[in-house]
Amino acid sequence: MSKTYTDNGPMLNAYPDSVGGTLSDITYFLNKKEVKDVFQTFYILPSIFNTDLDRGFSVIDYELNELLASREDLETLEKLNLDLKLDFILNHSSVLSKQFQDILKNGNNSKYKDFFINWNQFWKDHGTMTEDGYIQPDQKLIKNMFFRKKGLPILMVRMPDGKNIPYWNTFYQEVRYERLDAQDLMKAMNIQYASAVELAKMIDTELAEGKTPVEIQYGRYEKYSKRVIELLESKRKYLGQMDLNIQSPLVWDYYDDTLKTLASYGAKIVRLDAFAYAPKAPGEKNFLNNPGTWDLLKKVQNLADQYQLTLLPEIHSSYAEKTYELLAQKGYMTYDFFLPGLIIDAMERGSGETLVNWAKELQEKKIRVVNMLGCHDGIPLLDLKGLISEEQIGKLIDIVVERGGYVKNLHGQKNVYYQVNATYYSALGDDDQKMLLARAIQLFMPGKPQIWYLDLFAGKNDYEAIERAGEGGHKEINRSNLSLNQIEDKLKYDVVKKQLTMLRFRNTFAAFGFDSDLMIREQCGCIEFVWKNQGCEARLNVDLKKYEFEMTGISINNEIIFHMD
């Protein structure tokens, strides 16, 4: 690929299997003439690693997933002159990680016994021990804590000695019990074969209905219940993401080794996922606590500096909290989670006033952002609090839901909105012109544009994917994998070809850059953007009421070298 001229060129965002099925297929796509000079950076989501849940965000280890990627694929990306962005999940790792599995095997004798957060040790002298074996913290110490699911964030883990120890578990957890047959029961207790067959069937039926061993109604086999419960519990298995104990030196060795590994893959940017959940202390917030969050970030930065890695902290918080501004003051790029909702709001109201004010704030405060339309999660809404009214946010929710989106709520409470899951194209009503207008605005807003692969191909809401995923699978609406044949077909679509043309202009034209000059103004639903740098000028004129735009690139010699409307 040719050299790009900006330091904030477009970044493709995809899973390693999003296009064709493997990273090799994506490199094939990126090597096509239609995609030449379109992207500066590629952000590969973490299923490129050895992971088990949450489409990659539950990491077993940071070795490459041999079914999806290879070192050769990464070398090809480097030859394509593409910078690499990868994820580092600081708060947790999978129960299948070697560290957690060592605890399950060796219990208190494990070298990793302090690698994760033992709930009872954490809350010692700060609560009351319950009959179930975990400490209920004093209410005054948890009133400011943010739990992402109902109840306390605990997974009860059985040790080799049979004791159950609670471990801190912010995100997903699941306990599975092995299926028993008659011979398993006969080996474990004195029971006749015919009774063992009937009891095994009954146990399997009850477990399939979601009951735990102690909840099973044993009926005529009650005399075997204690032994059955012990047998089932001794064989139980787990899925989940266990919180790391950042007080442990071994965790910091793990952090260092992970950053070294990511650098060896060619990463230039490392996204810090869920890092604001990692610092914890009794009585303090467990998300974005101060100064714990910033102390952690500084220590991780010191490690990253050894490997010349740029850190991109990922934090969702409301505009009113000004976290984005604090990150900028500390010298970090941050995510512009406000832009996706602001663009839809501007289109629906035919007014770009809020959008323009946000662009001016970014420029005036020298806040460097990665912006986006769609992404692997939903369209952020909670973030908009304080930037637009609650009434406007409510209308946005209704609009996207009416167009087929799904509302994601926290704790199952319908009055606590977080994000709407939908493709951005469907959130715009499956409208090509609106999609092109949204893309044009994104490319002329301050920041480094991150391009979700499905937006590029005007992907529609995938309801079949939600159905396949089952309960909690709402995010799959915007994660459809596309075959190479589908890609070849979509590259013929006008809405795709025009996006690629705009992206190529954005990536290669010298007017853009983090330190370029931007003039922006709005009047009666029309916005004018003018970027200037190195004698070049890029203009975008937008009519939000007609959904029309005109994009122009003017060279140092005042020649028009690019024009699109």
C-alpha positions in Angstrom: 0.0 0.0 0.0 1.0 3.6 -0.5 2.3 5.9 2.3 -0.5 7.8 4.0 -0.2 11.4 4.8 -2.1 11.7 8.1 -1.4 10.6 11.6 -5.1 9.9 12.2 -6.1 7.8 9.2 -9.0 5.4 9.2 -8.9 2.2 11.2 -10.7 -1.0 10.2 -12.3 -2.8 13.1 -13.3 -6.5 12.8 -13.0 -10.0 14.4 -10.4 -12.2 12.8 -13.2 -14.3 11.3 -15.5 -11.4 10.3 -14.5 -11.6 6.6 -14.2 -15.0 5.0 -13.6 -16.9 8.3 -9.9 -16.3 9.1 -7.4 -13.5 9.4 -5.8 -14.8 6.2 -9.1 -14.1 4.4 -9.1 -10.5 5.7 -5.6 -9.9 4.5 -6.8 -11.2 1.1 -9.6 -8.6 1.2 -7.2 -5.8 2.3 -4.9 -6.6 -0.6 -7.7 -6.0 -3.2 -7.3 -3.0 -5.5 -10.7 -1.7 -4.2 -9.2 -1.4 -0.7 -5.8 0.1 -1.7 -4.9 3.0 0.5 -8.2 3.0 2.4 -6.9 2.1 5.9 -4.0 3.2 8.1 -4.7 0.8 11.0 -6.4 -2.5 11.7 -8.0 -3.2 15.1 -8.5 -7.0 15.5 -10.8 -8.0 18.3 -9.5 -10.4 20.9 -10.9 -13.7 19.5 -7.6 -13.7 17.7 -6.2 -15.0 21.0 -6.9 -18.3 22.9 -10.3 -17.4 24.4 -13.5 -19.1 25.3 -16.4 -16.6 26.0 -17.8 -13.3 25.0 -16.4 -13.5 21.4 -12.9 -13.1 22.7 -13.1 -11.0 25.8 -12.6 -13.9 28.2 -8.9 -14.7 27.5 -7.3 -18.0 28.4 -3.9 -16.8 27.2 -2.6 -14.4 24.5 -1.3 -17.1 22.2 -2.8 -16.8 18.7 -6.0 -18.8 18.0 -4.6 -21.4 15.6 -7.9 -21.8 13.9 -8.2 -18.1 13.0 -4.7 -16.6 12.7 -1.0 -17.1 12.3 2.3 -15.2 12.6 2.3 -15.2 8.8 -1.0 -13.3 8.7 0.4 -10.6 11.0 3.5 -10.3 8.8 1.3 -9.8 5.8 -0.5 -7.0 7.6 2.8 -5.3 8.3 3.7 -5.6 4.6 0.5 -3.9 3.8 1.7 -0.9 5.8 -1.1 -1.3 8.3 -0.5 -0.5 12.0 -2.0 -3.0 14.4 -4.3 -2.4 17.3 -5.0 -5.2 19.8 -6.8 -5.7 23.0 -5.5 -6.2 26.5 -8.1 -7.2 29.1 -6.7 -6.0 32.5 -9.6 -6.7 34.9 -10.1 -10.4 34.3 -9.1 -13.7 32.6 -10.9 -16.9 32.0 -11.4 -19.7 34.5 -9.7 -21.9 32.0 -6.4 -19.8 32.3 -3.5 -21.8 33.7 -3.5 -19.6 36.8 -7.1 -20.4 37.8 -6.8 -24.0 36.8 -3.7 -24.3 39.1 -5.8 -23.0 42.0 -8.5 -25.6 41.3 -5.9 -28.3 41.3 -3.7 -27.2 44.2 -5.9 -24.9 46.3 -4.0 -23.1 49.0 -0.8 -24.6 47.8 -1.1 -23.0 44.4 1.5 -20.3 43.6 -1.4 -18.4 42.0 -3.6 -18.4 45.1 -3.4 -14.6 45.3 -3.6 -14.0 41.5 -7.4 -13.6 41.7 -9.4 -11.9 44.4 -10.5 -14.1 47.2 -13.7 -12.3 48.3 -13.5 -13.2 51.9 -9.9 -12.1 52.2 -10.8 -8.8 50.5 -13.7 -8.1 52.9 -12.1 -9.5 56.1 -13.2 -7.4 59.0 -15.6 -5.4 56.7 -18.8 -7.5 56.9 -20.6 -10.5 58.2 -20.0 -14.1 57.3 -23.2 -15.7 55.9 -24.4 -19.3 56.2 -23.4 -19.8 52.5 -19.7 -19.2 53.3 -19.2 -15.7 51.9 -18.9 -12.3 53.7 -21.8 -9.9 53.2 -20.0 -6.5 53.2 -21.2 -3.7 55.4 -23.7 -1.7 53.3 -21.9 1.6 53.8 -18.8 0.1 52.1 -20.6 -1.1 49.0 -23.2 1.7 48.5 -20.9 3.4 45.8 -20.0 0.1 44.1 -21.3 -0.7 40.7 -22.3 -4.4 40.2 -23.1 -5.4 36.6 -25.4 -8.2 37.6 -27.9 -8.9 40.4 -26.5 -9.8 43.8 -22.8 -9.8 44.8 -20.2 -10.5 42.1 -19.1 -13.8 43.5 -18.3 -17.3 42.0 -18.2 -20.0 44.7 -15.2 -22.2 43.8 -14.6 -25.7 45.2 -11.1 -26.3 46.4 -9.4 -29.8 46.4 -10.2 -30.2 50.1 -13.9 -29.7 49.4 -14.2 -26.2 50.8 -16.0 -23.5 48.8 -14.2 -20.2 48.4 -15.8 -17.1 46.9 -13.9 -15.3 44.2 -14.6 -11.9 42.8 -16.4 -12.2 39.4 -17.6 -9.0 37.8 -18.7 -10.4 34.5 -19.9 -13.7 33.2 -20.1 -16.9 35.2 -21.6 -20.4 34.7 -21.3 -23.6 36.8 -21.8 -26.9 35.0 -22.3 -30.3 36.4 -21.2 -33.4 34.6 -23.7 -35.9 33.5 -23.7 -39.1 35.5 -24.6 -42.6 34.4 -25.4 -45.8 36.4 -21.8 -46.9 36.6 -20.7 -43.5 38.1 -23.2 -43.9 40.9 -22.3 -47.6 41.5 -18.6 -46.7 41.9 -19.4 -43.9 44.3 -21.9 -45.7 46.6 -23.5 -48.9 47.4 -26.5 -48.9 45.1 -28.1 -51.5 42.9 -27.9 -51.2 39.1 -31.6 -50.7 38.4 -31.8 -48.0 41.0 -28.7 -46.4 39.7 -30.1 -46.3 36.1 -33.3 -44.6 37.3 -31.5 -42.2 39.7 -29.1 -41.1 37.0 -31.9 -40.3 34.6 -33.7 -38.3 37.3 -30.5 -36.4 38.2 -29.8 -35.5 34.5 -33.4 -34.3 34.0 -33.2 -32.1 37.1 -29.8 -30.6 36.1 -31.1 -29.9 32.6 -33.9 -27.9 34.1 -31.2 -25.7 35.8 -31.4 -27.0 39.3 -28.3 -27.3 41.4 -27.5 -30.6 43.2 -28.9 -29.4 46.5 -32.2 -28.3 44.8 -32.9 -31.7 43.3 -35.9 -33.5 44.8 -34.5 -37.0 45.4 -37.8 -38.6 46.6 -37.4 -42.3 47.1 -33.7 -42.0 46.6 -33.2 -39.4 49.4 -30.8 -41.8 51.3 -28.4 -41.4 48.4 -28.7 -37.5 48.2 -25.7 -36.6 50.3 -23.3 -38.8 48.3 -24.8 -37.7 45.0 -24.4 -34.1 45.9 -20.8 -34.6 46.9 -20.1 -36.5 43.7 -21.6 -33.8 41.5 -19.9 -31.0 43.3 -16.6 -32.7 43.2 -16.8 -32.8 39.4 -18.3 -29.4 38.7 -16.8 -27.2 36.0 -16.9 -23.5 35.5 -17.0 -20.9 32.7 -16.4 -17.3 33.5 -14.1 -14.3 33.7 -12.4 -14.0 37.1 -11.2 -10.6 38.4 -7.4 -10.3 38.8 -5.8 -9.1 42.0 -3.6 -6.1 41.1 -2.0 -6.3 44.5 -0.2 -9.5 43.4 3.3 -9.2 41.9 2.4 -12.2 39.7 -0.4 -10.2 38.1 2.1 -7.4 37.2 4.5 -10.1 35.8 1.5 -11.2 33.7 0.7 -7.7 32.6 4.3 -7.2 31.5 4.5 -10.5 29.6 1.2 -9.8 27.9 2.3 -6.3 26.6 5.6 -7.9 25.4 3.6 -10.5 23.5 1.3 -8.0 21.9 4.3 -5.9 20.8 5.8 -9.1 19.3 2.7 -9.4 17.1 3.4 -6.0 15.7 0.9 -4.0 17.8 1.3 -0.3 17.9 -1.9 0.6 19.8 -3.2 -1.4 22.7 -6.8 -0.9 23.8 -7.2 -1.3 27.6 -10.5 -3.2 28.0 -12.4 -3.0 31.3 -9.3 -1.6 33.1 -11.4 0.9 35.2 -12.9 -2.1 37.0 -9.5 -3.5 38.1 -8.6 -1.2 41.1 -10.7 -2.1 44.1 -10.7 -1.2 47.8 -13.3 -1.5 50.6 -15.5 1.6 50.7 -14.2 2.9 47.3 -16.0 2.7 43.9 -15.1 -0.5 42.0 -15.3 1.4 38.7 -13.2 4.5 38.1 -12.1 4.9 41.6 -9.8 7.8 42.4 -6.8 7.6 42.6 -6.7 3.8 42.1 -7.7 4.0 38.4 -5.0 6.5 37.5 -2.3 4.8 39.6 -3.0 1.6 37.7 -2.9 3.4 34.3 0.4 5.0 35.2 2.0 1.7 36.1 0.7 0.0 33.0 2.0 2.9 30.9 5.5 2.4 32.4 5.3 -1.2 31.2 4.0 -0.2 27.8 6.8 2.3 27.3 9.3 -0.5 27.3 7.7 -1.9 24.1 6.8 1.5 22.4 3.1 0.8 22.7 0.4 3.5 22.6 -2.3 2.9 25.1 -6.0 3.6 24.4 -8.0 3.3 27.6 -11.6 2.2 27.1 -14.0 3.9 29.6 -17.8 4.3 29.2 -19.0 7.2 31.4 -21.4 10.0 30.9 -20.4 13.3 29.3 -21.3 15.1 32.5 -18.6 13.2 34.4 -15.9 14.6 32.0 -13.8 11.4 32.1 -12.9 11.9 28.5 -11.4 15.3 29.4 -9.4 13.9 32.3 -7.9 11.2 30.1 -6.9 13.8 27.6 -5.3 15.9 30.3 -3.2 12.9 31.3 -2.0 12.6 27.7 -4.2 9.7 26.4 -6.3 9.3 23.3 -9.8 8.3 24.3 -12.9 7.0 22.6 -15.6 9.4 21.3 -18.6 7.3 22.4 -20.8 10.4 22.0 -20.5 10.7 18.2 -22.7 7.7 17.1 -25.7 9.0 19.0 -25.0 12.7 18.2 -25.1 12.0 14.4 -28.4 10.1 14.6 -29.8 12.9 16.8 -28.6 15.6 14.3 -30.2 13.8 11.4 -33.5 13.2 13.1 -33.8 16.8 14.3 -32.3 18.4 11.3 -29.9 20.4 13.5 -26.2 20.1 13.9 -25.7 22.5 16.7 -24.8 20.0 19.4 -22.6 18.1 17.0 -20.7 21.3 16.1 -20.3 22.3 19.7 -18.8 18.9 20.5 -16.4 19.2 17.5 -15.3 22.7 18.8 -14.8 21.4 22.3 -12.5 18.6 21.0 -10.5 21.2 19.1 -10.3 23.8 21.8 -9.3 21.4 24.5 -7.0 19.5 22.2 -8.7 16.2 23.0 -7.5 13.4 20.7 -10.1 10.7 20.1 -10.9 7.5 18.2 -14.4 8.1 16.9 -16.8 5.6 15.4 -20.3 4.9 14.1 -20.9 1.2 14.9 -18.8 -1.3 16.9 -18.8 -4.8 18.3 -21.0 -3.6 21.2 -24.1 -1.4 20.7 -24.7 2.3 20.0 -23.8 4.1 23.3 -26.5 6.0 25.0 -25.6 6.3 28.7 -22.6 8.3 27.6 -24.8 11.1 26.2 -26.1 12.1 29.6 -25.2 15.8 30.2 -24.6 16.4 26.5 -28.2 16.2 25.3 -31.4 16.1 27.3 -32.9 12.9 28.8 -35.9 13.5 26.5 -33.7 13.5 23.4 -31.9 10.3 24.6 -35.3 8.7 25.1 -36.4 9.6 21.6 -33.1 8.2 20.2 -33.8 4.9 22.0 -37.4 4.8 20.6 -36.2 5.5 17.0 -33.5 2.8 17.0 -35.8 0.3 18.7 -38.6 1.0 16.2 -36.1 0.3 13.4 -35.4 -3.2 15.0 -32.8 -2.5 17.6 -32.6 -4.1 21.1 -32.2 -2.1 24.3 -29.5 -3.4 26.6 -30.3 -2.7 30.2 -28.3 -3.1 33.4 -29.5 -5.5 36.1 -32.6 -6.1 34.0 -34.0 -2.8 35.0 -36.0 -1.2 32.1 -35.4 2.3 33.5 -31.6 2.0 33.3 -30.5 2.2 29.7 -27.0 1.6 28.5 -26.9 1.0 24.8 -29.0 -0.1 21.9 -27.9 -3.1 19.9 -28.3 -2.6 16.2 -26.2 -2.2 13.1 -25.6 1.5 12.4 -27.1 1.1 8.9 -30.3 -0.3 10.4 -30.3 2.4 13.1 -30.5 4.8 10.1 -33.4 3.0 8.7 -31.5 0.9 6.2 -31.0 4.1 4.2 -27.9 4.3 1.8 -27.9 8.1 1.7 -28.1 8.4 5.5 -25.3 5.9 5.8 -23.1 7.9 3.4 -23.9 11.2 5.2 -23.1 9.7 8.6 -19.8 8.4 7.2 -18.9 11.8 5.7 -19.6 13.5 9.0 -17.5 11.0 10.9 -14.5 11.4 8.6 -14.6 15.2 9.0 -15.1 15.2 12.8 -11.9 15.5 14.9 -10.3 12.2 15.6 -9.1 8.9 14.2 -12.1 7.2 12.5 -12.7 3.6 13.5 -14.7 1.7 10.8 -16.8 -1.3 11.9 -16.6 -3.7 9.0 -20.3 -4.3 8.9 -21.0 -0.6 8.6 -18.7 -0.5 5.6 -20.8 -3.1 3.9 -24.1 -1.6 5.0 -25.0 -4.6 7.2 -28.6 -4.9 8.4 -29.8 -6.2 11.7 -29.1 -10.0 12.0 -32.1 -11.5 13.8 -31.1 -15.0 12.9 -27.8 -14.5 14.7 -29.7 -13.4 17.9 -31.9 -16.5 17.7 -28.9 -18.8 17.3 -27.1 -17.2 20.3 -30.1 -17.6 22.6 -30.7 -15.7 25.8 -28.4 -12.7 26.1 -27.3 -12.9 22.4 -28.6 -9.4 21.5 -25.1 -8.2 20.5 -24.9 -10.7 17.7 -27.3 -8.5 15.8 -24.3 -6.5 14.6 -21.6 -9.2 14.4 -22.5 -11.1 11.2 -19.6 -13.0 9.6 -19.4 -12.3 5.8 -18.1 -14.9 3.3 -15.6 -13.8 0.6 -18.4 -14.3 -1.9 -20.6 -11.9 0.0 -17.8 -9.4 0.2 -17.2 -9.6 -3.6 -20.9 -9.0 -4.1 -21.1 -6.1 -1.7 -18.0 -4.4 -3.2 -20.3 -3.7 -6.2 -22.8 -1.8 -4.1 -22.8 2.0 -4.6 -23.0 2.6 -0.8 -19.9 0.5 -0.3 -17.9 1.9 -3.2 -18.6 5.5 -2.1 -17.5 4.8 1.4 -14.3 3.3 0.2 -13.7 6.4 -2.0 -14.3 8.7 1.0 -12.1 6.6 3.3 -9.2 6.6 0.7 -9.4 10.4 0.4 -9.5 10.7 4.2 -6.5 8.4 4.6 -4.2 9.9 1.9 -5.0 13.7 1.7 -2.6 15.9 3.7 -5.3 18.3 4.9 -6.3 16.0 7.8 -4.3 15.3 10.9 -4.5 15.6 14.7 -2.7 19.0 14.5 -4.4 20.3 11.4 -6.7 23.4 11.5 -10.4 22.8 11.5 -13.1 25.4 11.0 -16.7 24.3 11.5 -19.9 26.2 11.6 -23.6 25.4 11.5 -26.7 27.3 10.3 -30.3 26.2 9.9 -29.3 22.5 9.6 -26.4 23.0 7.3 -22.8 22.3 8.5 -19.6 23.3 6.9 -16.3 21.6 7.8 -13.0 23.0 6.5 -9.7 21.2 7.3 -6.4 22.9 6.4 -2.8 21.5 6.6 0.3 21.8 4.5 -1.4 24.2 2.1 -4.1 21.7 1.3 -7.8 22.1 2.1 -10.6 19.6 2.6 -14.2 20.8 2.7 -17.5 19.1 3.6 -20.8 20.8 3.3 -23.8 19.0 4.9 -27.5 19.5 4.7 -29.0 17.6 7.5 -32.6 18.2 6.4 -32.1 16.9 2.9 -29.5 14.3 3.9 -27.1 15.7 1.2 -23.4 16.5 1.3 -20.6 17.7 -0.9 -17.0 16.7 -0.2 -14.0 18.5 -1.9 -10.2 18.3 -1.7 -8.2 21.3 -2.9 -4.4 20.9 -3.4 -1.7 23.4 -2.5 -2.0 24.8 -6.0 -5.7 25.5 -5.5 -6.7 22.7 -7.8 -9.7 20.5 -7.0 -8.2 17.0 -6.8 -11.2 15.3 -5.2 -14.9 15.9 -5.4 -18.0 13.9 -4.3 -21.6 14.7 -3.8 
